[in-house]
Amino acid sequence: MAADRGKKIIASNRRARHDYTIEDTVEAGLVLTGTEVKSLRAGRATLTDGFGQITDGEAWLYGVHIPQYTQGTWTNHDPRRTRKLLLHRREIDKLASSVSERGLTLIPLSLYFSDGKVKIELGLARGKRSYDKRQDLAKRDAAREMERALRRRR
């Protein structure tokens, strides 16, 4: 049987783009158990409380909820366990320096299958203040109104 080709999104963190300003993104692999992959193939995961952290030169993912596989046995996984991220050394070093020096945080943006392998898109993010969020909403509303006006004129 051939491996799946292309990109199939499992879960995306839409709230992250509202709460944070994303400065850079990076794709990473995940170290998973078999029941986690089967649960992800069923399309179930939650990224809202997740964050990444670099400790002892390794990247880790915390707080991502992958529910237990329903047909699993005693070998089932813990839904909120800490998962290791697979990145190259220079990527880890770059992320570590950005997080420590510039006050950024690692936020999971989306979880997907890429050519049959589970990948996660992490964003280097800076938290938004409430007035920043209001400004973004006002800009979006203004752009929407302009589009409506242009459509009416045609």
N, CA, C and O of each residue as an XYZ file, in Angstrom:
616
protein
N       0.834     -1.173      0.000
C       0.000      0.000      0.000
C       0.882      1.240      0.000
O       1.796      1.338      0.819
N       0.637      2.176     -0.883
C       1.443      3.390     -0.991
C       1.112      4.343      0.148
O      -0.019      4.385      0.633
N       2.115      5.107      0.567
C       1.908      6.094      1.624
C       1.062      7.250      1.092
O       1.075      7.554     -0.101
N       0.332      7.880      2.001
C      -0.498      9.021      1.615
C       0.387     10.163      1.134
O       1.414     10.457      1.744
N      -0.003     10.794      0.062
C       0.749     11.919     -0.491
C       0.016     13.219     -0.180
O      -1.209     13.242     -0.055
N       0.772     14.284     -0.059
C       0.168     15.585      0.166
C       0.090     15.942      1.639
O       0.755     15.346      2.487
N      -0.754     16.946      1.918
C      -0.875     17.488      3.264
C      -2.322     17.420      3.713
O      -3.204     17.990      3.071
N      -2.573     16.717      4.827
C      -3.919     16.593      5.371
C      -3.925     17.182      6.785
O      -3.283     16.648      7.690
N      -4.646     18.271      6.964
C      -4.655     18.967      8.251
C      -5.527     18.203      9.242
O      -6.658     17.824      8.936
N      -4.976     17.985     10.434
C      -5.690     17.301     11.503
C      -6.362     18.326     12.412
O      -7.556     18.229     12.696
N      -5.576     19.315     12.869
C      -6.093     20.350     13.765
C      -5.327     21.638     13.528
O      -4.143     21.618     13.192
N      -6.012     22.751     13.707
C      -5.337     24.045     13.598
C      -5.726     24.902     14.799
O      -6.814     24.768     15.360
N      -4.817     25.774     15.169
C      -4.996     26.624     16.337
C      -5.341     28.030     15.853
O      -4.456     28.873     15.713
N      -6.615     28.283     15.601
C      -7.037     29.582     15.088
C      -6.907     30.660     16.155
O      -6.682     31.827     15.832
N      -7.041     30.293     17.387
C      -6.953     31.249     18.492
C      -5.547     31.835     18.613
O      -5.388     32.974     19.053
N      -4.531     31.069     18.230
C      -3.155     31.538     18.342
C      -2.927     32.780     17.492
O      -2.229     33.699     17.921
N      -3.495     32.822     16.312
C      -3.306     33.989     15.441
C      -4.048     35.210     15.985
O      -3.702     36.344     15.651
N      -5.054     34.989     16.813
C      -5.768     36.103     17.437
C      -5.002     36.621     18.663
O      -4.917     37.831     18.875
N      -4.450     35.715     19.461
C      -3.802     36.091     20.715
C      -2.332     36.460     20.562
O      -1.773     37.108     21.446
N      -1.697     36.067     19.470
C      -0.262     36.281     19.306
C       0.048     36.881     17.940
O      -0.700     36.703     16.979
N       1.169     37.596     17.878
C       1.721     38.046     16.614
C       2.764     37.014     16.216
O       3.759     36.842     16.920
N       2.556     36.330     15.112
C       3.466     35.273     14.669
C       4.602     35.913     13.882
O       4.368     36.545     12.852
N       5.824     35.752     14.363
C       6.981     36.358     13.703
C       7.682     35.400     12.754
O       8.246     35.833     11.749
N       7.659     34.114     13.052
C       8.330     33.126     12.209
C       7.669     31.777     12.450
O       7.113     31.540     13.522
N       7.725     30.894     11.460
C       7.168     29.548     11.631
C       8.228     28.516     11.297
O       9.151     28.778     10.526
N       8.084     27.341     11.888
C       8.992     26.230     11.631
C       8.186     24.930     11.662
O       7.251     24.787     12.450
N       8.557     23.992     10.801
C       7.898     22.684     10.754
C       8.752     21.683     11.517
O       9.972     21.644     11.358
N       8.101     20.872     12.348
C       8.820     19.875     13.141
C       8.070     18.553     13.102
O       6.851     18.515     12.932
N       8.814     17.483     13.262
C       8.214     16.165     13.410
C       7.907     15.915     14.875
O       8.355     16.666     15.741
N       7.150     14.870     15.157
C       6.783     14.510     16.522
C       7.133     13.060     16.795
O       6.996     12.210     15.916
N       7.583     12.771     18.009
C       7.792     11.390     18.434
C       6.478     10.938     19.072
O       6.085     11.436     20.126
N       5.800      9.981     18.415
C       4.479      9.526     18.856
C       4.455      8.020     19.035
O       5.295      7.299     18.495
N       3.475      7.557     19.802
C       3.246      6.122     19.932
C       2.205      5.703     18.895
O       1.598      6.552     18.242
N       2.002      4.407     18.746
C       1.077      3.900     17.738
C      -0.358      4.327     17.950
O      -1.052      4.670     16.993
N      -0.818      4.312     19.209
C      -2.209      4.689     19.453
C      -2.434      6.181     19.240
O      -3.545      6.599     18.914
N      -1.391      6.986     19.420
C      -1.529      8.420     19.145
C      -1.726      8.664     17.654
O      -2.553      9.485     17.258
N      -0.970      7.953     16.836
C      -1.096      8.104     15.385
C      -2.480      7.638     14.932
O      -3.095      8.281     14.081
N      -2.975      6.539     15.484
C      -4.301      6.053     15.105
C      -5.380      7.041     15.514
O      -6.345      7.241     14.777
N      -5.232      7.658     16.674
C      -6.185      8.659     17.114
C      -6.127      9.886     16.209
O      -7.162     10.482     15.910
N      -4.928     10.269     15.770
C      -4.793     11.406     14.856
C      -5.374     11.088     13.483
O      -5.932     11.972     12.832
N      -5.255      9.848     13.034
C      -5.843      9.468     11.745
C      -7.361      9.581     11.791
O      -8.006      9.797     10.766
N      -7.924      9.436     12.982
C      -9.367      9.634     13.151
C      -9.711     11.123     13.172
O     -10.886     11.489     13.187
N      -8.687     11.982     13.173
C      -8.897     13.423     13.077
C      -9.209     14.103     14.390
O      -9.965     15.074     14.421
N      -8.637     13.605     15.482
C      -8.963     14.178     16.784
C      -7.709     14.690     17.474
O      -6.795     13.917     17.760
N      -7.664     15.986     17.741
C      -6.582     16.604     18.504
C      -6.976     18.027     18.851
O      -7.798     18.634     18.164
N      -6.390     18.563     19.921
C      -6.657     19.930     20.349
C      -5.330     20.625     20.635
O      -4.522     20.134     21.422
N      -5.111     21.769     19.993
C      -3.856     22.501     20.135
C      -3.974     23.742     21.014
O      -2.965     24.406     21.252
N      -5.149     24.075     21.497
C      -5.369     25.384     22.113
C      -4.491     25.654     23.331
O      -4.053     26.790     23.508
N      -4.219     24.680     24.165
C      -3.437     24.911     25.377
C      -1.961     24.561     25.194
O      -1.196     24.599     26.157
N      -1.558     24.224     23.984
C      -0.204     23.744     23.757
C       0.834     24.853     23.669
O       0.529     25.996     23.328
N       2.069     24.482     23.988
C       3.211     25.367     23.826
C       4.466     24.530     23.714
O       4.497     23.382     24.158
N       5.497     25.099     23.124
C       6.768     24.419     22.980
C       7.788     25.003     23.930
O       7.703     26.169     24.314
N       8.758     24.179     24.307
C       9.806     24.626     25.214
C      11.093     23.900     24.866
O      11.069     22.748     24.434
N      12.216     24.578     25.057
C      13.515     23.970     24.779
C      14.244     23.808     26.095
O      14.545     24.784     26.783
N      14.529     22.542     26.441
C      15.252     22.233     27.674
C      16.369     21.258     27.353
O      16.160     20.262     26.659
N      17.550     21.549     27.858
C      18.739     20.698     27.687
C      19.019     20.401     26.218
O      19.408     19.284     25.878
N      18.828     21.374     25.357
C      19.140     21.202     23.948
C      18.147     20.343     23.176
O      18.444     19.905     22.065
N      16.969     20.097     23.750
C      15.931     19.325     23.079
C      14.636     20.126     23.093
O      14.359     20.860     24.042
N      13.851     19.981     22.043
C      12.576     20.691     21.934
C      11.447     19.759     22.371
O      11.398     18.597     21.967
N      10.545     20.278     23.197
C       9.438     19.499     23.731
C       8.129     20.244     23.502
O       8.098     21.474     23.464
N       7.055     19.485     23.351
C       5.719     20.025     23.153
C       4.862     19.660     24.361
O       4.727     18.486     24.708
N       4.287     20.674     24.994
C       3.480     20.481     26.194
C       2.029     20.866     25.918
O       1.757     21.740     25.096
N       1.105     20.210     26.609
C      -0.281     20.640     26.638
C      -1.135     20.311     25.428
O      -2.309     20.678     25.407
N      -0.603     19.638     24.419
C      -1.413     19.276     23.261
C      -2.207     18.024     23.617
O      -1.645     17.037     24.091
N      -3.513     18.073     23.385
C      -4.391     16.970     23.772
C      -4.680     16.085     22.561
O      -5.324     16.512     21.603
N      -4.193     14.851     22.620
C      -4.539     13.825     21.631
C      -5.322     12.763     22.399
O      -4.733     12.033     23.196
N      -6.633     12.657     22.182
C      -7.440     11.734     22.977
C      -7.036     10.275     22.779
O      -6.440      9.907     21.766
N      -7.374      9.463     23.767
C      -7.028      8.053     23.684
C      -7.750      7.406     22.511
O      -8.871      7.780     22.168
N      -7.083      6.423     21.901
C      -7.651      5.672     20.799
C      -8.753      4.781     21.353
O      -8.539      4.049     22.318
N      -9.934      4.843     20.740
C     -11.088      4.141     21.310
C     -10.931      2.624     21.299
O     -11.404      1.950     22.215
N     -10.272      2.073     20.269
C     -10.076      0.629     20.227
C      -8.768      0.204     20.891
O      -8.373     -0.957     20.792
N      -8.103      1.126     21.559
C      -6.828      0.801     22.215
C      -7.030     -0.064     23.439
O      -8.125     -0.139     23.997
N      -5.964     -0.710     23.841
C      -6.012     -1.581     25.016
C      -5.205     -0.931     26.130
O      -5.156      0.296     26.216
N      -4.582     -1.716     26.969
C      -3.776     -1.201     28.065
C      -2.562     -0.430     27.550
O      -1.905      0.261     28.328
N      -2.248     -0.536     26.245
C      -1.108      0.178     25.676
C      -1.452      1.611     25.273
O      -0.618      2.306     24.694
N      -2.678      2.059     25.575
C      -3.093      3.410     25.209
C      -2.199      4.455     25.866
O      -1.566      4.187     26.887
N      -2.152      5.631     25.284
C      -1.265      6.701     25.739
C      -1.990      7.660     26.679
O      -3.218      7.651     26.769
N      -1.214      8.487     27.377
C      -1.752      9.568     28.193
C      -2.101     10.730     27.256
O      -1.239     11.160     26.489
N      -3.328     11.251     27.290
C      -3.735     12.261     26.309
C      -2.901     13.542     26.312
O      -2.695     14.124     25.246
N      -2.421     13.998     27.447
C      -1.679     15.255     27.515
C      -0.199     15.055     27.841
O       0.409     15.908     28.488
N       0.370     13.969     27.414
C       1.768     13.731     27.749
C       2.694     14.685     26.994
O       2.308     15.267     25.980
N       3.905     14.836     27.496
C       4.911     15.669     26.850
C       5.485     14.907     25.664
O       5.850     13.737     25.785
N       5.563     15.576     24.515
C       6.048     14.922     23.301
C       7.296     15.617     22.789
O       7.403     16.843     22.825
N       8.233     14.820     22.315
C       9.489     15.364     21.813
C       9.303     15.841     20.376
O       8.646     15.183     19.569
N       9.895     16.999     20.070
C       9.860     17.551     18.726
C      11.145     17.184     17.999
O      12.227     17.215     18.586
N      11.028     16.838     16.730
C      12.179     16.454     15.924
C      12.606     17.639     15.061
O      11.936     17.992     14.090
N      13.724     18.242     15.429
C      14.278     19.383     14.721
C      15.786     19.200     14.570
O      16.407     18.448     15.321
N      16.363     19.890     13.598
C      17.813     19.880     13.449
C      18.445     20.714     14.555
O      17.801     21.602     15.114
N      19.678     20.435     14.862
C      20.392     21.124     15.938
C      20.398     22.645     15.729
O      20.130     23.396     16.667
N      20.698     23.098     14.516
C      20.769     24.548     14.299
C      19.392     25.194     14.426
O      19.297     26.353     14.830
N      18.314     24.462     14.088
C      16.970     25.000     14.281
C      16.660     25.145     15.766
O      16.083     26.145     16.194
N      17.048     24.138     16.550
C      16.823     24.194     17.995
C      17.603     25.352     18.599
O      17.072     26.090     19.429
N      18.872     25.522     18.187
C      19.689     26.613     18.713
C      19.091     27.971     18.352
O      19.068     28.878     19.185
N      18.611     28.117     17.127
C      18.008     29.371     16.681
C      16.748     29.677     17.484
O      16.539     30.811     17.916
N      15.905     28.654     17.683
C      14.680     28.847     18.458
C      14.995     29.176     19.914
O      14.351     30.035     20.516
N      15.988     28.491     20.476
C      16.355     28.730     21.874
C      16.840     30.164     22.072
O      16.486     30.806     23.061
N      17.647     30.669     21.139
C      18.144     32.037     21.290
C      17.003     33.045     21.135
O      16.967     34.044     21.854
N      16.072     32.799     20.212
C      14.943     33.708     20.026
C      14.039     33.730     21.250
O      13.574     34.791     21.665
N      13.795     32.571     21.819
C      12.901     32.482     22.970
C      13.531     33.152     24.188
O      12.843     33.857     24.927
N      14.823     32.942     24.408
C      15.449     33.480     25.615
C      15.770     34.966     25.500
O      15.575     35.707     26.463
N      16.258     35.418     24.346
C      16.700     36.802     24.218
C      15.565     37.769     23.931
O      15.512     38.845     24.526
N      14.666     37.413     23.045
C      13.675     38.368     22.584
C      12.312     38.203     23.241
O      11.375     38.919     22.889
N      12.180     37.291     24.172
C      10.908     37.144     24.875
C       9.796     36.560     24.041
O       8.630     36.896     24.246
N      10.126     35.699     23.113
C       9.114     35.049     22.284
C       8.736     33.709     22.894
O       9.411     33.215     23.798
N       7.657     33.127     22.396
C       7.223     31.814     22.852
C       6.906     30.935     21.645
O       6.612     31.441     20.562
N       6.967     29.625     21.835
C       6.662     28.671     20.771
C       5.212     28.209     20.924
O       4.826     27.655     21.953
N       4.421     28.449     19.882
C       3.004     28.104     19.900
C       2.709     27.163     18.736
O       3.106     27.457     17.608
N       2.019     26.030     18.971
C       1.626     25.166     17.850
C       0.505     25.813     17.042
O      -0.518     26.217     17.595
N       0.709     25.907     15.734
C      -0.281     26.532     14.861
C      -1.158     25.507     14.160
O      -2.369     25.698     14.046
N      -0.547     24.408     13.686
C      -1.351     23.374     13.036
C      -0.645     22.028     13.156
O       0.577     21.946     13.275
N      -1.448     20.993     13.119
C      -0.983     19.609     13.193
C      -1.505     18.920     11.950
O      -2.699     18.998     11.661
N      -0.636     18.242     11.202
C      -1.061     17.679      9.927
C      -0.208     16.473      9.549
O       0.875     16.246     10.089
N      -0.744     15.708      8.595
C       0.009     14.619      7.976
C       0.657     15.152      6.714
O      -0.016     15.752      5.875
N       1.959     14.940      6.571
C       2.674     15.321      5.365
C       3.348     14.064      4.837
O       4.297     13.560      5.438
N       2.857     13.562      3.713
C       3.352     12.320      3.123
C       3.322     11.167      4.124
O       4.253     10.364      4.179
N       2.247     11.085      4.916
C       2.060      9.982      5.850
C       2.723     10.156      7.198
O       2.561      9.301      8.069
N       3.472     11.243      7.404
C       4.145     11.486      8.686
C       3.483     12.669      9.383
O       3.082     13.639      8.740
N       3.373     12.574     10.712
C       2.749     13.645     11.476
C       3.748     14.779     11.649
O       4.872     14.567     12.105
N       3.329     15.979     11.282
C       4.152     17.178     11.420
C       3.360     18.220     12.197
O       2.129     18.197     12.234
N       4.099     19.134     12.816
C       3.464     20.238     13.522
C       4.126     21.532     13.078
O       5.347     21.603     12.937
N       3.317     22.541     12.861
C       3.841     23.853     12.505
C       3.862     24.694     13.775
O       2.825     24.957     14.383
N       5.069     25.110     14.165
C       5.241     25.927     15.357
C       5.479     27.367     14.946
O       6.132     27.636     13.938
N       4.952     28.277     15.721
C       5.159     29.694     15.447
C       5.927     30.348     16.572
O       5.630     30.133     17.747
N       6.929     31.158     16.208
C       7.592     32.007     17.189
C       6.683     33.209     17.365
O       6.496     33.987     16.429
N       6.121     33.370     18.538
C       5.053     34.339     18.711
C       5.329     35.293     19.869
O       5.992     34.952     20.849
N       4.797     36.490     19.714
C       4.822     37.499     20.765
C       3.373     37.777     21.136
O       2.534     37.965     20.255
N       3.072     37.805     22.422
C       1.696     38.014     22.872
C       1.172     39.386     22.503
O       1.901     40.376     22.564
N      -0.097     39.440     22.119
C      -0.739     40.715     21.802
C      -1.414     41.269     23.050
O      -1.880     40.519     23.907
N      -1.458     42.567     23.134
C      -2.218     43.222     24.188
C      -3.656     43.403     23.671
O      -3.921     43.234     22.481
N      -4.556     43.739     24.560
C      -5.968     43.832     24.158
C      -6.194     44.932     23.123
O      -7.037     44.776     22.240
N      -5.458     46.042     23.213
C      -5.658     47.098     22.214
C      -5.127     46.675     20.851
O      -5.647     47.120     19.828
N      -4.088     45.814     20.813
C      -3.614     45.281     19.536
C      -4.692     44.427     18.881
O      -4.900     44.495     17.670
N      -5.372     43.627     19.688
C      -6.436     42.767     19.162
C      -7.576     43.609     18.606
O      -8.134     43.298     17.553
N      -7.920     44.686     19.326
C      -8.998     45.568     18.854
C      -8.610     46.249     17.546
O      -9.444     46.403     16.654
N      -7.345     46.657     17.427
C      -6.887     47.283     16.185
C      -6.959     46.306     15.017
O      -7.370     46.681     13.919
N      -6.561     45.055     15.246
C      -6.627     44.051     14.187
C      -8.066     43.814     13.739
O      -8.341     43.699     12.545
N      -8.984     43.740     14.708
C     -10.397     43.563     14.356
C     -10.918     44.755     13.566
O     -11.673     44.581     12.609
N     -10.523     45.964     13.956
C     -10.975     47.165     13.244
C     -10.431     47.176     11.817
O     -11.157     47.535     10.890
N      -9.165     46.788     11.621
C      -8.576     46.734     10.280
C      -9.313     45.717      9.412
O      -9.605     45.984      8.247
N      -9.610     44.563      9.979
C     -10.301     43.516      9.241
C     -11.710     43.973      8.846
O     -12.152     43.739      7.721
N     -12.406     44.624      9.777
C     -13.750     45.133      9.468
C     -13.706     46.195      8.380
O     -14.565     46.215      7.499
N     -12.709     47.082      8.433
C     -12.585     48.131      7.421
C     -12.306     47.516      6.048
O     -12.875     47.953      5.048
N     -11.451     46.525      5.996
C     -11.150     45.862      4.722
C     -12.393     45.166      4.175
O     -12.636     45.184      2.969
N     -13.172     44.560      5.050
C     -14.394     43.882      4.639
C     -15.401     44.890      4.076
O     -16.050     44.627      3.063
N     -15.527     46.037      4.735
C     -16.433     47.078      4.252
C     -15.990     47.600      2.885
O     -16.834     47.839      2.021
N     -14.693     47.780      2.674
C     -14.191     48.234      1.378
C     -14.519     47.226      0.284
O     -14.926     47.605     -0.814
N     -14.342     45.951      0.585
C     -14.673     44.901     -0.388
C     -16.157     44.931     -0.739
O     -16.526     44.794     -1.906
N     -16.998     45.109      0.260
C     -18.444     45.173      0.012
C     -18.791     46.372     -0.877
O     -19.587     46.259     -1.809
N     -18.180     47.517     -0.572
C     -18.451     48.718     -1.358
C     -18.001     48.537     -2.800
O     -18.700     48.961     -3.720
N     -16.847     47.917     -3.013
C     -16.361     47.670     -4.372
C     -17.290     46.715     -5.120
O     -17.553     46.901     -6.308
N     -17.783     45.696     -4.424
C     -18.697     44.754     -5.060
C     -20.008     45.424     -5.440
O     -20.575     45.126     -6.491
N     -20.497     46.332     -4.589
C     -21.737     47.045     -4.888
C     -21.587     47.955     -6.102
O     -22.532     48.120     -6.874
N     -20.420     48.540     -6.274
C     -20.185     49.469     -7.405
C     -20.149     48.748     -8.739
O     -20.440     49.352     -9.772
N     -19.798     47.472     -8.740
C     -19.711     46.714     -9.989
C     -21.032     46.306    -10.502
O     -21.116     45.661    -11.547
